[in-house]
Amino acid sequence: MQAPLLPRQVELKSLGPGRHAYEGQVPVEALAELEGAGERPGPVQASIMLDLSGSMPRVTGRCEGSIQLQCQRCLEPVDVALESEFELVVVDRASDADGLDEGQTWVEAPRGILDLARLAEEEMLLALPVVARHENADCDGGQRHFGPPGEPQPERDNPFAALKALREKGSPSDE
């Protein structure tokens, strides 16, 4: 059974005062920017609460999803789980946010229409890791071995061995 879809948009003026809850899935087709950040993003599951009881509408919620990125250590694909919790003030225009307290985050709802799918996608973009990588146990860090399975890694010369030899030998200025 497929999870219910999150409404794409909500018209704030048509809602009465109080709290309004929305829960559902944002389909992959509606995640164009997230799809550009990596490969094969999964659908985003979102739970959003609109509070229209105060002077300024507020939106709180939680979003979860996943995406496949390129590990920056071994350059192989890595599945990354994305999670985000948010609390935002809803403003009609960006200029309305000038009156908010320092540090308060906001979301724009032009003409009173809040795009819930876009909000969930933006939260997932903000949840992307700065550097995608496997857990240490799952990543060889680029130290690939191209021989038969089970064959030990070839020994490599230490690039600092020559410096060590010079130091042990002693320099002419030491005498």
Secondary structure, DSSP 8 states (H G I E B T S, - for coil): ----B--SEEEGGGS-SSEEEEEEEE-GGG-HHHHHHSBS---EEEEEEEE-SSSS-EEEEEEEEEEEEE-TTT-SEEEEEEEEEEEEEEESSGGGGGGS-TT--EEE-GGGEEEHHHHHHHHHHHTS-SS----GGG--TT----SSTT--------TTHHHHHHHHH--GGG-
